[in-house]
Every structure is written in structure tokens, then in C-alpha cells.
């Protein structure tokens, strides 16, 4: 900031009023003053009488008028209430009522304050708030003080310059910080976008890892369940073994009892035989009592020994099982034990692999963070990559050909491809050329382009091209509606008639025809412009465009009926909206429904609301473009059409030439419920003939048939088998 100060006009001098002149005698006594009068701007101004000045106070040069300190409390005006003429209560202060202050202020101070109040009211900044206008008004008052007080002028000027210098420095710092603030906001937004992109890229990997983790957990759970089943089998086998052992003991006891019974019978038989023999001997010995007594004692001793041996055998071999059953159960137990050991080893191996995967996931996450930091560093230091997709507007064939040429290539390779296209004349140079060269009047030239000579290049922009195409569609729909035979006019012929109706001069008709054709070539990557251009050149059936409009209209009608069922509230809940889409889009999958609902929420900005204003989804701008929801609807329809065409392709098989009958049979195999009129119109478009001469057409190659089917108005009527 420069040190030069603004030139400030001095305040008017104090009015002398009715002051009597000072006598020469009194003037001689006040030699320390400048005299009884002073001269300013060729005007003489009297000083106050000497008697009113205080000795050694008011007689000192260069000092400010004194004002009692206690006057600060009485110098301000007080506010009071009073009634006006119309009997209303108003607030007035002493100054407005004309009441003088008890202790008046110095005249110069009062003039400065009045000047400051007047300036603030004139600038409209009476409120206490930071403002450049208030600062300027106070700066002027300060300038007056500096000018009038000569003694303190250098010091006051230095103080003022220091303040001005610091204010200028602060303003410069604010101006320097403003671009940094904007750049900080921009960098923050870019970082957020990059973080979102990285999150989207890593979302699939994280999902795969989570799915793999869940699969491992499920496998572990299955192995645990299998292990539990094996434990249960072991428990059941133990129970069966106990049952078999119980049966064995029962059989053993029964066998022992049977043996005991047999022994008893044998003993009885022996006793009987012995007793019989003894009887015979007794009879022979005349029945000696001593002999009988000895035999009885001997029999009792034998019986006691046999009973003792039997009890010892029962006690020693009561829990013994057969060796054959024991060996079978032991082999089965070893087999189950080996399987359990294998399962435990597999479980430990899976656990180790899972822990290794977790370690790998941590390492991958760490590497990802490091790569992200490196990416950000490289992006800040590297040169920004060129937007190669912009080259599609200048390549013959549009975005599709450019994608084929540049797919998988580096920047230097794409530059070489672009240079080759320029050398071969593949670049659309209409933007640079001032005129087009007429294509002549041959039979292979469309009717709207038949012209010889040069045609002016208007360099038609994309928006103008889209507006013109929308008007052409509207005019053609009205023209076709007026026809009674139901046959639509050819787009090329209609375009010629449309341009003639719109432009009276033939030169203008030719110019707009060539410029529209050129713009369609340059902007063929746009969906609406590309569709119109393919219909114009005969590559696509016009009914495809009308089918899209019909689907949108039918969908809106279906949602309106759904709304009417709920009370015609103008909105639909997300569940009802999703159900309506599922009813209308036959065979739609749950993932596709989720994508459609997400697109509707994004377009309506209704992520946090329960209802959707569905009617706003069916609007379009002046160029005919719709929102993300209808784009997803068209994308789903194109996907269904592609699946239908692929199914027809599979039904055709591997043949070299396909006649009309075989194509008709393949279409009916894919969809038995297709309408006869739709089938004949599709066949007529594929074989490039009329329905009357359809079956006189020559067979075509499979590739040509599939290509035309993709551009025909074909769709599935019935449900997919």
C-alpha cells in the first residue's frame, strides 16, 4: 500500500458568533497566543475572549479542548415515550425533543461526531458491524484530526500509516488464501471421489474374500456336524455292544444252567444206577446200613465240590465275551478312530489355511494402502492423461470403431492409431472444412443427399442436432398417424419432405441435409442420435424406436393403475413400486429389480424417503434425454432382446445358408406365443422384402441374419421356457 494519504477537505472553521473584539490592551497581555484573530483561507476568525480561557490550560498551543470526565455520563441523550397527534405511543430522545445537554461538548468534537453520524446514515451503515464503508467514514474523521492538529500530525500520520499498512497486508493475505481455499475444496472432492472409486474396486475383492471365508466356516461347521455324527455312531455302537454283551451273558448263563441241568441229570442217572447197583449189593449184602451211610456222605461231598467249582467259574468268567465278537468290534473301533483322526487333521489344516488367508488379507490391505499413497503421489507429480474418448467424435464409425481401435492399447499406441486414421482419411474433418463435397445423383446415394457441387458446412453442434432429430420424430409421428393404411413412410423420404416443408430454398434443404448427416456421423455414440442415424440409413427398423416409447408408456400406465389401487396419492412406496416393476417386466430377476429401484432413488434423490414420486421418472429434457431409471429400463429390454436373439441363433444350428422357413421355425421354437404380424414384420426386415414376397426371398448367411435380428423390432411375447 502506498504511503500517500488521501486528500481530505478541512472542516469549516468554527463560527465566531457574536464575539466582541478584544481590546489592544488585552491583546498585549496574551502574547503567547496567535493573537485575538487568525486568518484562514483569506478569512479572519476571532478567538474567544481571554477571560474565558483558563491560564496555563487553554493558552497552550496544539492541545485538544478539555471536556469533563463526568460529562460522559450526562452527554448522552435519554429516551422517553410520548403520545403523538394520532394518539399513538412513540419513542423520542432528548436530542429530537430539542432538550440541550447539561454539559455541552467541545464544538470541534461535536462537529466531528455530527459529520460521522451524517456519513454513516448516508452510507446506510449505522449498525455496529464490520464494514469497509464504516471504516472509510472513520478514516475521513481521523484525517480531519490529523490536518487540524499540526503538533501531533507526524505521530498521528505514522500511526495511521501503520494501521493502513497492516490492513493492506491482511487483505493481501486474504486474497492469497482465497485460491488456496478453493483448491483445498477441489482437492478434497477429488480425494473423496478417488476413495469412492477405490472402495468400489475393492468391494468385489472384499466380497469374494468374505464369501470364501463364509464357505470355509460352512465347511468347518459341516465337519463339526460330521464329527458329532461319528461320536453319536460310536455311542450307538457302544450301546449295541453293551446289548450284545448282555445277550452273550444271558446265553452264557443259560448255557451254564443247561450244563448244570445236564450234569444234574447225569448225576441223578449215575446216582440212580449207583443206587440200583448198591441196592443190588445191599440186597446181596442184605442191605447193610453202614454202607449206605458211607455212600450218602461221599455223595454229599461230591455235590459240595461240584457246587463250589460252578460258583468259581461263574465268578471268574461272568463278564467274558466271545473272542469273535470282540475282534469284530475292535476292528470297527479302529476304523472309526482312524477316520476321526483324519477329520481332525483336515480341520487343523483348514484352520491353518484360514489363518494364512487372514494374514494374506492383512498384507494385501497394507499393500493396497501403500499403492494408494503411491498412486496419489504419482498423480500429483505426473502429467494428466489425455481424454482419448474425445477422438471418437472425429473418427468415422463413432465410439464403437474407436473402442475397437483403442481397446487394450497404451497412449503411444493410440496416438499411432490416430495418426494412421488421419493418414487413411478416416478422420471426420467436417469441423475443419468449410464445405462438403456433393455425393452426386447416383442410385446408391440417399435421396436427401443427391446433389452435385459444394455444400456449406454449418458445423452443426450436438445439441442442435438432437433438437432437430426430436422435431423430425414428432413430425413423422403426426404424419404416420394421418395415414389410413398403417404403413409408415421411409425415414429418408420423409426427411427430404420435412426439409422441403421447413426451408423454402433448395440450397438450404441440401445444406441442412448434409449437415444433419455429418452431425449424426460425428455423434453416433449418443444413444438417441445413433438410433435415428441407423433408422435413417436403413440399418435398424423404425419400429424399435416406437417400441421403446410404447414400453415407457405402458410402464407408466401400469404404475398409475397401481397408484389408483392405493388411493391415487401421486406417490408409491418402494415396495409397491418394486412390485409394479416385477409385474410389468415379465421374468425380471431380483438383481435387476434392485438396480432399477436404486436408479429411481438416485434420480428422485429419495434414498432416505419411504415413497417415490414415480411420475417424475417419465420426464425428458428438450433434447429428448431421460433420466437414469428409463436408461436402465431400456438397458434391461436390450439385454432381454439379446438373450432372445442368442436363443434363436442356437435353434438355427450350424448351417451355411438359412431360408425363411428355417428362421421362422427357430423363432417359434424360442417363443411359441409370438404374434403372427410381429413375426412376419421381423422376417420381412431380416430378408429386406415385403410380407407379400417374403417366401420368395433367397436364403441368407447366419451372420447377416443375426446382425439384422439385433436391429429388428423383435421381442419375447410369452414367458421364457
C-alpha positions in Angstrom: 0.0 0.0 0.0 1.4 3.4 -0.9 2.3 5.9 1.8 0.4 8.7 0.2 -2.6 9.8 2.1 -6.0 10.8 0.7 -6.5 14.5 0.4 -9.1 15.4 2.9 -11.1 18.6 2.8 -10.7 20.5 6.0 -13.8 21.1 8.2 -15.3 24.6 8.1 -13.9 26.9 10.8 -15.8 27.4 14.0 -18.3 30.2 13.8 -17.3 33.2 15.9 -20.8 34.1 16.7 -21.4 37.4 18.3 -17.9 37.8 19.9 -16.8 41.3 20.8 -13.4 42.3 19.7 -10.6 42.1 22.2 -9.1 45.4 23.2 -5.5 46.0 22.3 -4.6 46.1 25.9 -5.8 42.6 26.5 -4.2 41.5 23.3 -0.8 42.6 24.6 -1.2 40.5 27.7 -1.8 37.4 25.5 1.4 37.4 23.5 1.8 33.6 23.9 -1.3 33.1 21.7 -1.5 33.7 18.0 -3.5 36.9 18.6 -7.1 37.8 19.1 -7.9 36.9 15.5 -6.4 34.4 13.0 -6.6 34.2 9.2 -7.6 31.1 7.3 -8.4 30.9 3.5 -8.4 34.7 3.3 -10.9 34.9 6.1 -10.4 36.4 9.6 -11.8 34.5 12.5 -11.9 35.9 16.0 -10.8 34.0 19.1 -12.8 33.7 22.3 -12.4 36.3 24.9 -9.2 35.9 27.0 -11.2 35.9 30.2 -13.0 32.7 29.2 -9.7 30.8 28.8 -8.1 29.0 31.7 -4.5 30.1 32.5 -1.9 27.5 31.5 -4.6 25.1 30.2 -6.4 26.7 27.3 -3.5 29.0 26.5 -1.2 26.2 25.4 -0.8 25.7 21.6 -1.5 22.4 19.9 -3.6 20.8 22.7 -7.2 19.4 22.4 -10.1 21.0 24.1 -10.8 19.6 27.5 -14.1 18.0 28.5 -15.1 16.9 32.0 -14.8 13.2 32.5 -18.2 13.1 34.3 -19.8 14.6 31.2 -19.7 11.2 29.5 -22.5 10.1 31.7 -24.6 13.2 31.0 -23.6 13.8 27.4 -25.8 11.0 26.0 -29.5 11.7 25.3 -32.1 9.8 27.2 -35.1 8.2 25.5 -38.7 8.7 26.7 -42.2 7.8 25.5 -44.9 10.2 24.4 -48.2 10.4 22.6 -48.4 11.6 19.0 -51.2 13.6 17.4 -53.0 10.4 16.3 -52.9 9.1 19.9 -50.1 6.5 19.2 -47.2 5.8 21.5 -43.8 6.8 20.1 -40.2 6.8 21.5 -38.2 10.0 21.3 -34.8 11.1 22.7 -33.8 14.4 24.2 -32.0 15.5 21.1 -35.1 15.1 19.0 -37.2 17.0 21.5 -34.7 19.9 21.5 -33.5 19.5 25.0 -30.0 20.7 25.4 -27.3 18.7 27.2 -26.4 19.8 30.7 -22.7 19.9 29.8 -22.0 20.7 26.2 -19.2 19.0 24.2 -16.4 20.9 22.5 -17.5 22.4 19.2 -14.9 20.6 17.2 -15.8 17.2 18.8 -19.5 17.8 18.2 -18.9 18.7 14.5 -16.8 15.6 14.0 -19.5 13.4 15.7 -22.2 15.1 13.6 -20.2 14.6 10.4 -19.6 10.9 11.3 -23.3 10.3 12.0 -24.3 12.0 8.8 -21.8 10.0 6.7 -22.9 6.7 8.4 -26.6 7.5 7.7 -25.8 8.5 4.1 -23.9 5.2 3.6 -26.6 3.1 5.3 -24.1 1.5 7.8 -25.4 2.8 11.1 -25.3 -0.7 12.7 -22.2 -1.8 14.5 -20.8 -4.4 12.2 -17.5 -4.8 10.2 -17.8 -2.8 7.0 -15.5 -1.1 4.5 -17.9 1.9 4.4 -17.8 2.5 8.1 -14.0 2.2 8.0 -13.8 4.9 5.3 -16.1 7.3 7.2 -13.9 6.9 10.4 -10.8 7.2 8.2 -12.0 10.6 7.0 -12.7 11.8 10.6 -9.2 10.7 11.5 -7.8 12.6 8.5 -9.6 15.8 9.8 -8.0 15.3 13.2 -4.6 14.9 11.6 -5.0 18.0 9.5 -6.3 20.2 12.3 -3.8 19.2 15.0 -0.5 20.2 13.4 1.6 19.4 16.5 0.6 15.7 16.6 0.3 15.4 12.8 3.6 13.4 12.3 2.8 11.0 15.1 -0.9 10.6 14.0 0.1 10.1 10.4 2.7 7.5 11.4 0.0 5.7 13.4 -2.5 5.9 10.5 0.1 4.6 8.0 1.0 1.7 10.3 -2.7 0.7 10.5 -3.2 1.1 6.7 0.0 -0.9 6.1 -1.3 -3.7 8.3 -4.8 -3.6 6.8 -3.3 -3.9 3.3 -1.1 -6.8 4.4 -4.1 -8.6 5.9 -6.2 -8.0 2.7 -3.3 -9.3 0.6 -3.1 -12.4 2.8 -6.9 -13.0 2.4 -6.6 -12.6 -1.4 -3.7 -15.1 -1.4 -5.7 -17.6 0.8 -8.8 -17.5 -1.3 -7.4 -19.6 -4.2 -5.8 -22.0 -1.7 -9.2 -22.4 -0.1 -10.9 -23.2 -3.4 -8.1 -25.5 -4.3 -8.4 -27.3 -0.9 -12.1 -27.8 -1.6 -11.4 -29.2 -5.1 -8.7 -31.5 -3.8 -10.9 -32.7 -1.0 -13.7 -33.5 -3.5 -11.2 -35.3 -5.8 -9.8 -37.3 -2.9 -13.4 -38.3 -1.9 -14.1 -39.4 -5.4 -10.9 -41.4 -5.7 -11.6 -43.0 -2.3 -15.1 -44.0 -3.5 -13.6 -45.4 -6.8 -11.1 -47.4 -4.8 -13.8 -48.6 -2.5 -15.9 -49.7 -5.4 -12.9 -51.5 -6.9 -12.1 -53.3 -3.7 -15.7 -54.1 -2.9 -15.7 -57.1 -5.2 -12.4 -58.4 -3.8 -13.7 -58.0 -0.2 -16.9 -59.7 -1.2 -15.0 -62.6 -2.7 -12.9 -62.9 0.5 -16.0 -62.7 2.7 -17.7 -65.4 0.5 -14.6 -67.6 0.7 -14.5 -67.0 4.5 -18.1 -68.0 4.8 -17.5 -71.1 2.7 -14.6 -72.1 5.0 -16.8 -71.5 8.0 -19.6 -73.6 6.5 -17.1 -76.4 5.7 -15.8 -76.3 9.3 -19.4 -76.4 10.5 -20.1 -79.4 8.3 -17.0 -81.1 9.5 -18.1 -80.4 13.1 -21.5 -81.8 12.3 -19.9 -84.9 10.7 -17.7 -85.3 13.8 -20.7 -85.1 16.0 -22.4 -87.8 13.9 -19.4 -90.0 14.2 -19.5 -89.5 18.0 -23.1 -90.4 18.0 -22.4 -93.5 15.9 -19.7 -94.5 18.4 -22.1 -94.0 21.3 -24.7 -96.1 19.5 -22.1 -98.8 18.8 -21.2 -98.8 22.4 -24.8 -99.2 23.3 -25.2 -102.0 20.8 -22.0 -103.6 22.2 -23.5 -103.5 25.7 -26.7 -105.0 24.4 -24.8 -107.8 22.6 -22.7 -108.3 25.7 -25.9 -108.6 27.8 -27.3 -111.1 25.4 -24.0 -113.0 25.5 -24.1 -113.1 29.3 -27.7 -114.3 29.2 -26.8 -117.0 26.7 -23.7 -118.0 28.8 -25.8 -118.2 31.9 -28.4 -120.2 30.0 -25.7 -122.5 28.7 -24.3 -122.9 32.2 -27.7 -123.6 33.6 -28.3 -126.1 30.8 -24.9 -127.8 31.5 -25.8 -127.8 35.2 -29.2 -129.4 34.4 -27.4 -132.0 32.2 -24.9 -132.7 34.9 -27.7 -133.0 37.5 -29.5 -135.4 35.2 -26.2 -137.3 34.6 -25.5 -137.3 38.4 -29.1 -138.4 39.0 -28.7 -141.1 36.4 -25.4 -142.1 38.0 -26.8 -141.9 41.4 -29.8 -144.0 40.2 -27.5 -146.5 38.6 -25.3 -146.5 41.6 -28.2 -146.7 44.0 -29.6 -149.5 41.9 -26.2 -151.3 42.0 -25.9 -150.5 45.6 -29.4 -151.8 46.2 -28.4 -154.9 44.4 -25.3 -155.1 46.5 -27.3 -154.3 49.6 -29.8 -156.8 48.7 -26.9 -159.1 48.1 -25.3 -157.9 51.4 -28.7 -157.9 53.0 -29.0 -154.1 53.0 -26.0 -153.1 55.2 -26.9 -149.6 56.9 -23.2 -148.7 57.4 -22.5 -149.0 53.7 -25.5 -146.8 52.8 -24.4 -144.2 55.3 -20.9 -144.1 53.9 -22.2 -143.7 50.3 -24.5 -140.9 51.3 -21.7 -139.0 52.9 -19.5 -139.5 49.9 -22.3 -138.2 47.5 -22.7 -135.1 49.6 -19.0 -134.3 49.5 -19.0 -134.7 45.7 -22.1 -132.4 45.4 -20.4 -129.7 47.6 -17.2 -129.8 45.5 -19.2 -129.5 42.2 -21.2 -126.6 43.5 -18.0 -124.8 44.6 -16.4 -125.3 41.2 -19.6 -124.0 39.5 -19.6 -120.8 41.6 -15.9 -120.2 40.9 -16.5 -120.5 37.1 -19.5 -118.1 37.3 -17.4 -115.5 39.2 -14.4 -115.8 37.0 -15.9 -115.9 33.5 -19.2 -114.0 34.0 -18.0 -110.8 32.1 -16.2 -112.6 29.3 -17.5 -112.1 25.7 -16.8 -114.3 22.7 -13.4 -113.7 21.0 -15.0 -113.4 17.6 -17.4 -110.6 18.6 -14.5 -108.9 20.4 -12.2 -108.9 17.4 -15.0 -107.6 15.1 -15.8 -104.7 17.4 -12.2 -103.9 17.9 -11.6 -103.7 14.1 -14.6 -101.4 13.7 -13.5 -99.2 16.5 -10.0 -98.8 15.0 -11.6 -97.8 11.6 -13.8 -95.2 13.3 -10.8 -93.9 15.3 -8.7 -93.5 12.1 -11.5 -91.6 10.3 -11.8 -89.3 13.3 -8.1 -88.7 13.3 -8.2 -87.8 9.6 -11.1 -85.4 10.2 -9.2 -83.7 13.0 -6.1 -83.4 10.7 -8.3 -81.9 8.0 -9.8 -79.5 10.4 -6.4 -78.4 11.7 -5.2 -77.9 8.1 -8.3 -75.8 7.2 -7.8 -73.8 10.3 -4.2 -73.1 9.4 -5.2 -72.2 5.8 -7.8 -69.8 7.1 -5.3 -68.1 9.4 -2.9 -67.9 6.4 -5.7 -66.3 4.3 -6.3 -63.8 7.1 -2.6 -62.9 7.1 -2.6 -62.6 3.3 -5.6 -60.4 3.5 -3.9 -58.1 6.0 -0.8 -58.0 3.8 -3.0 -57.2 0.7 -4.7 -54.4 2.7 -1.4 -53.0 3.7 -0.1 -53.2 0.1 -3.3 -51.6 -1.1 -2.8 -48.6 1.3 0.8 -48.3 0.2 -0.2 -48.4 -3.5 -2.9 -45.8 -2.9 -0.4 -43.5 -1.3 2.0 -44.1 -4.2 -0.9 -43.5 -6.7 -1.7 -40.2 -5.1 2.0 -39.2 -5.2 2.3 -40.1 -8.8 -1.0 -38.3 -9.7 0.3 -35.2 -8.1 3.6 -35.4 -9.9 2.6 -37.0 -13.2 1.2 -35.3 -16.3 -2.6 -35.7 -16.6 -3.7 -38.3 -19.2 -5.4 -37.1 -22.3 -9.2 -37.8 -22.8 -8.8 -40.3 -25.6 -12.6 -40.8 -25.9 -13.0 -37.4 -27.4 -11.3 -38.8 -30.6 -14.5 -40.8 -31.2 -16.3 -37.7 -32.4 -13.7 -37.3 -35.2 -13.5 -41.0 -36.3 -15.7 -42.5 -39.0 -17.8 -45.1 -37.2 -18.0 -43.2 -33.9 -17.4 -44.6 -30.5 -17.8 -48.2 -31.5 -15.0 -48.1 -34.0 -12.8 -46.1 -31.7 -13.3 -48.6 -28.9 -12.3 -51.4 -31.4 -9.2 -49.5 -32.4 -8.0 -48.4 -28.9 -9.0 -51.4 -26.8 -6.0 -52.6 -24.8 -3.6 -50.1 -26.2 -1.2 -47.7 -24.4 -1.1 -43.9 -25.0 1.7 -44.1 -27.6 -0.1 -46.9 -29.4 -3.4 -45.0 -29.5 -1.5 -42.0 -30.8 -0.1 -44.1 -33.6 -3.6 -45.5 -34.4 -5.0 -41.9 -34.6 -2.2 -40.9 -36.9 -2.9 -43.9 -39.1 -6.6 -43.0 -39.3 -5.6 -39.4 -40.3 -3.3 -40.8 -43.0 -6.0 -43.1 -44.4 -8.7 -40.4 -44.3 -10.7 -42.0 -41.5 -11.0 -38.7 -39.6 -14.2 -36.8 -39.9 -12.9 -33.3 -41.0 -16.2 -31.6 -41.2 -15.4 -29.3 -38.4 -12.3 -28.0 -40.2 -13.7 -27.9 -43.7 -15.9 -25.0 -44.8 -17.8 -27.0 -47.5 -18.9 -30.6 -48.2 -18.5 -32.2 -51.5 -21.7 -33.4 -53.0 -22.2 -37.1 -53.4 -23.8 -36.9 -56.8 -27.2 -38.2 -58.0 -26.5 -42.0 -58.3 -28.9 -44.7 -57.2 -26.7 -45.6 -54.3 -26.9 -42.1 -52.8 -29.8 -41.4 -50.4 -32.5 -39.1 -51.8 -31.8 -36.3 -49.3 -28.1 -36.3 -50.2 -28.4 -36.3 -54.0 -26.6 -33.1 -55.1 -23.6 -32.2 -57.2 -21.3 -29.4 -56.1 -20.1 -27.9 -52.8 -22.4 -27.6 -49.8 -21.8 -25.1 -46.9 -20.7 -26.6 -43.6 -22.7 -25.1 -40.8 -20.7 -27.1 -38.2 -23.9 -28.4 -36.5 -23.4 -29.0 -32.8 -24.7 -31.9 -30.8 -27.5 -30.0 -29.1 -28.8 -28.5 -32.3 -28.6 -32.0 -33.9 -30.6 -33.5 -31.0 -33.2 -30.8 -31.1 -33.6 -31.2 -34.9 -33.9 -35.0 -34.6 -36.6 -34.7 -31.9 -38.6 -32.4 -34.1 -38.3 -34.8 -37.0 -39.6 -37.7 -34.8 -42.5 -35.6 -33.7 -43.4 -34.5 -37.3 -43.1 -38.1 -38.6 -45.3 -39.5 -35.8 -48.0 -37.0 -36.7 -47.6 -37.8 -40.4 -47.9 -41.5 -39.9 -50.9 -41.1 -37.7 -52.8 -39.4 -40.5 -52.3 -42.4 -42.8 -55.1 -44.9 -43.1 -53.1 -47.9 -44.4 -51.0 -48.2 -41.3 -47.7 -48.3 -43.3 -45.0 -45.8 -42.1 -43.1 -43.7 -44.6 -39.4 -44.4 -45.2 -37.3 -42.1 -43.0 -35.1 -41.0 -45.8 -38.0 -40.0 -48.0 -39.7 -38.3 -45.0 -36.6 -36.4 -44.1 -36.4 -35.0 -47.7 -40.1 -33.8 -47.5 -39.6 -32.5 -44.0 -36.7 -30.3 -45.0 -38.6 -29.0 -48.1 -41.5 -28.0 -45.9 -39.3 -26.3 -43.4 -37.0 -24.5 -45.8 -38.2 -22.9 -48.9 -34.9 -22.7 -50.8 -33.4 -25.9 -52.3 -29.9 -24.7 -51.3 -31.0 -24.6 -47.6 -32.6 -28.0 -47.9 -29.3 -29.5 -49.2 -27.2 -27.7 -46.6 -29.3 -28.9 -43.6 -29.5 -32.5 -45.1 -25.7 -32.7 -45.4 -25.0 -31.0 -42.0 -27.5 -33.3 -40.3 -26.0 -36.4 -41.9 -22.5 -35.2 -40.9 -23.6 -34.4 -37.3 -25.2 -37.9 -37.0 -21.9 -39.5 -38.1 -19.9 -37.5 -35.5 -22.3 -38.0 -32.6 -23.3 -41.6 -33.4 -22.1 -42.6 -29.9 -25.1 -40.8 -28.5 -27.9 -43.2 -28.0 -30.7 -41.0 -29.4 -28.7 -39.7 -32.3 -27.2 -43.1 -33.1 -30.7 -44.7 -33.2 -32.0 -42.0 -35.6 -29.0 -42.4 -37.8 -29.3 -46.2 -38.1 -33.0 -45.8 -38.9 -32.2 -43.1 -41.4 -29.7 -45.4 -43.2 -32.0 -48.4 -43.1 -29.7 -50.3 -40.7 -32.3 -50.5 -38.0 -36.1 -51.0 -38.1 -38.0 -47.8 -37.2 -40.4 -49.9 -35.0 -37.5 -50.2 -32.5 -37.9 -46.5 -31.6 -41.7 -46.8 -31.4 -41.4 -49.9 -29.3 -39.2 -48.0 -26.8 -41.9 -45.3 -26.5 -44.6 -47.9 -26.1 -42.8 -49.7 -23.3 -42.3 -46.5 -21.4 -46.0 -45.5 -21.9 -47.2 -49.0 -20.8 -45.0 -48.9 -17.7 -46.3 -45.5 -16.7 -49.9 -46.7 -17.2 -49.2 -49.8 -15.1 -47.8 -47.7 -12.2 -50.7 -45.3 -12.5 -53.1 -48.2 -12.0 -51.0 -49.3 -9.0 -51.3 -45.8 -7.6 -55.1 -45.8 -8.2 -55.4 -49.0 -6.2 -53.7 -47.3 -3.3 -55.9 -44.2 -3.3 -54.3 -42.1 -6.1 -51.8 -40.3 -3.8 -49.4 -39.5 -6.6 -46.7 -41.5 -4.9 -45.8 -45.2 -4.4 -44.0 -46.8 -1.6 -40.8 -48.5 -2.6 -42.3 -52.0 -2.0 -45.3 -51.2 -4.2 -43.0 -49.6 -6.9 -40.8 -52.7 -6.9 -43.8 -55.0 -7.1 -45.2 -53.0 -10.0 -41.9 -53.3 -11.9 -41.9 -57.1 -11.2 -45.5 -57.4 -12.5 -44.7 -55.4 -15.7 -41.2 -56.7 -16.5 -42.0 -60.4 -17.0 -39.2 -62.7 -15.9 -37.1 -59.9 -14.3 -34.6 -61.1 -11.8 -34.1 -59.8 -8.3 -30.7 -58.2 -9.0 -32.2 -56.3 -12.0 -35.1 -55.0 -9.8 -32.6 -53.8 -7.2 -30.7 -51.9 -9.9 -33.9 -50.3 -11.2 -35.0 -49.3 -7.7 -31.6 -47.8 -7.0 -31.7 -45.8 -10.2 -35.1 -44.4 -9.3 -33.9 -43.4 -5.8 -30.9 -41.7 -7.3 -32.9 -39.8 -9.9 -35.5 -38.7 -7.4 -33.0 -38.1 -4.6 -35.2 -40.3 -2.4 -32.6 -42.6 -0.6 -33.9 -41.5 2.8 -37.6 -41.3 2.0 -40.3 -44.1 2.1 -42.3 -43.0 -1.0 -41.3 -42.3 -4.6 -42.8 -39.6 -6.9 -42.8 -42.0 -9.8 -44.3 -39.6 -12.3 -41.1 -37.5 -12.3 -39.2 -40.6 -13.7 -41.0 -40.3 -17.0 -39.8 -36.8 -18.0 -37.3 -35.8 -20.6 -35.3 -32.6 -21.4 -35.5 -30.6 -24.6 -33.0 -32.9 -26.3 -35.2 -35.9 -25.7 -32.9 -37.4 -23.0 -34.3 -39.2 -20.0 -33.1 -40.0 -16.5 -31.1 -43.0 -15.2 -34.3 -45.0 -14.4 -35.6 -45.1 -18.0 -32.0 -45.8 -19.2 -31.9 -48.9 -17.0 -35.3 -49.9 -18.4 -34.0 -49.7 -21.9 -30.8 -51.5 -21.0 -32.9 -54.3 -19.5 -35.0 -54.5 -22.7 -31.9 -54.6 -24.8 -30.5 -57.4 -22.6 -33.7 -59.4 -23.0 -33.7 -58.9 -26.7 -30.0 -60.1 -26.9 -30.9 -63.2 -25.0 -33.8 -63.9 -27.3 -31.7 -63.5 -30.4 -29.0 -65.8 -28.9 -31.6 -68.4 -28.3 -32.8 -68.1 -31.9 -29.2 -68.4 -33.0 -28.8 -71.7 -31.1 -32.0 -73.0 -32.6 -30.7 -72.3 -36.2 -27.7 -74.5 -35.7 -24.5 -74.6 -37.8 -25.7 -74.2 -41.4 -24.2 -72.1 -44.2 -27.5 -70.7 -45.6 -30.8 -70.1 -43.8 -34.1 -69.8 -45.7 -37.2 -68.1 -44.4 -38.9 -71.3 -43.2 -36.0 -72.3 -41.0 -35.7 -68.8 -39.4 -39.4 -68.8 -38.8 -39.2 -72.2 -37.2 -36.3 -71.1 -34.9 -38.2 -68.0 -33.8 -41.3 -70.1 -33.0 -39.1 -72.6 -31.0 -37.8 -69.7 -28.9 -41.3 -68.1 -28.4 -44.5 -70.0 -29.3 -46.7 -67.1 -28.3 -45.2 -64.5 -30.7 -47.8 -62.7 -32.8 -48.1 -63.5 -36.4 -47.9 -59.9 -37.6 -44.8 -59.3 -35.5 -43.2 -62.5 -36.8 -43.9 -61.5 -40.5 -42.6 -58.0 -40.0 -39.4 -59.3 -38.4 -38.9 -61.8 -41.2 -39.6 -59.1 -43.8 -37.0 -56.8 -42.2 -34.4 -59.5 -42.0 -34.8 -60.6 -45.7 -35.2 -56.9 -46.8 -38.5 -57.5 -48.6 -42.3 -57.1 -48.1 -44.6 -59.6 -46.4 -46.2 -60.5 -49.8 -42.9 -61.5 -51.4 -41.4 -62.9 -48.1 -41.3 -66.6 -49.1 -39.7 -65.8 -52.5 -36.6 -64.4 -50.8 -33.2 -66.2 -51.1 -31.5 -67.8 -48.1 -29.1 -65.6 -46.2 -25.9 -66.3 -44.2 -26.3 -66.8 -40.4 -24.1 -63.8 -39.5 -26.1 -61.5 -41.6 -29.4 -62.8 -40.2 -28.2 -62.5 -36.6 -27.0 -58.9 -37.3 -30.3 -57.9 -38.8 -32.2 -59.6 -35.9 -30.4 -57.4 -33.4 -31.5 -54.3 -35.3 -35.1 -55.6 -35.9 -38.1 -54.9 -33.7 -38.2 -58.4 -32.1 -39.0 -59.2 -28.5 -40.3 -62.1 -26.5 -44.1 -62.2 -26.1 -44.5 -65.3 -24.0 -42.6 -66.5 -21.0 -39.1 -67.9 -21.3 -39.1 -71.7 -21.3 
